[in-house]
Amino acid sequence: MNKSPDYGQDLNLEVPLFIDTDLEVDEHGVLNLKLFIYTDESGDSPQTLNLPFYRMTDYIVESHDEDQDYQQLYSIANELVKESERIREVAERIENSTSAVADLFNTAHVSPI
């Protein structure tokens, strides 16, 4: 077999990146992981990537199911429950605070849910 010579050159590029994340529920009720990718230090005009959270969940479940790694699945599920409860507690505190202010000024408080 005649193999052609390799004239390639390795190249290492340094690109300054900053990535920020957020969770947001869209207008269709889908929880999305939002990635904001900044390619410069000024912080202006990031590239935004929306990743539906269920895609991450699907990947986690499928990969650990193939490996039969139920312990890691339990660990991930437990951590998600803990974080869910923490978010819920803050939401309740804010809602209760808003209700208290409405009661103070004798106005009606309408729950967002």
C-alpha positions in Angstrom: 0.0 0.0 0.0 1.4 3.4 -1.0 0.9 5.8 1.8 1.2 9.5 1.1 3.5 11.5 3.4 1.9 13.5 6.2 2.6 17.2 5.6 0.1 18.2 8.3 1.0 20.6 11.1 -0.3 20.6 14.6 -1.7 23.9 15.6 -2.7 25.1 19.1 -5.1 28.0 19.2 -5.8 30.0 22.3 -9.3 31.5 22.2 -10.5 33.4 25.3 -13.9 32.1 26.2 -16.2 32.7 29.1 -19.3 30.6 29.5 -22.2 31.5 31.8 -25.3 29.2 32.4 -28.9 29.7 33.4 -32.0 27.6 33.7 -35.2 29.0 32.1 -38.6 27.6 31.3 -39.7 28.7 27.8 -43.2 29.6 26.5 -43.9 26.0 25.9 -43.2 24.9 29.5 -39.8 23.3 28.6 -37.0 23.6 31.0 -33.9 24.7 29.1 -30.2 25.0 30.1 -29.1 28.3 28.6 -25.4 28.7 27.7 -24.0 32.2 27.1 -20.7 31.9 25.3 -18.6 35.1 25.3 -15.7 35.2 22.9 -14.1 38.3 24.2 -13.4 39.9 27.6 -15.8 42.8 27.1 -18.8 40.6 27.9 -20.8 42.0 24.9 -23.0 40.0 22.6 -22.7 36.4 23.7 -23.6 33.5 21.5 -26.6 31.8 23.2 -27.3 28.1 23.1 -30.5 26.6 24.5 -30.4 22.9 25.5 -33.7 21.3 26.6 -33.0 19.8 30.1 -34.8 16.6 29.1 -32.0 15.9 26.6 -29.4 15.9 29.3 -31.7 13.7 31.4 -32.2 11.3 28.5 -28.4 11.1 28.0 -27.8 10.5 31.7 -30.5 7.8 31.9 -29.3 6.0 28.7 -25.6 6.1 29.5 -26.1 4.8 33.1 -28.7 2.3 32.0 -26.2 0.8 29.5 -23.5 0.6 32.3 -26.1 -0.6 34.8 -24.9 2.1 37.1 -28.0 2.6 39.3 -26.0 4.1 42.2 -24.9 7.1 40.1 -28.5 7.5 38.9 -29.7 7.6 42.5 -27.0 10.1 43.4 -27.9 12.4 40.6 -31.6 12.1 41.3 -31.0 12.9 45.0 -29.0 16.0 44.2 -31.7 17.2 41.8 -34.3 16.8 44.5 -32.2 18.8 47.0 -31.7 21.6 44.5 -35.4 21.6 43.6 -36.3 21.9 47.3 -33.9 24.8 47.7 -35.4 26.7 44.7 -38.9 26.0 46.0 -38.0 27.4 49.5 -36.8 30.6 48.0 -39.9 30.9 45.8 -42.1 30.4 48.8 -40.2 33.0 50.9 -40.6 35.5 48.1 -44.3 34.7 47.6 -44.9 35.0 51.4 -43.0 38.3 51.5 -45.1 39.6 48.7 -48.3 38.4 50.4 -47.2 40.1 53.6 -46.6 43.4 51.8 -50.0 43.2 50.1 -51.7 42.5 53.5 -49.9 45.5 55.0 -51.3 47.9 52.4 -54.7 46.1 52.2 -54.3 45.2 48.6 -55.1 41.8 46.9 -52.2 39.5 46.3 -52.6 37.3 43.3 -50.5 34.1 43.3 -48.5 33.6 40.1 -49.6 29.9 40.0 
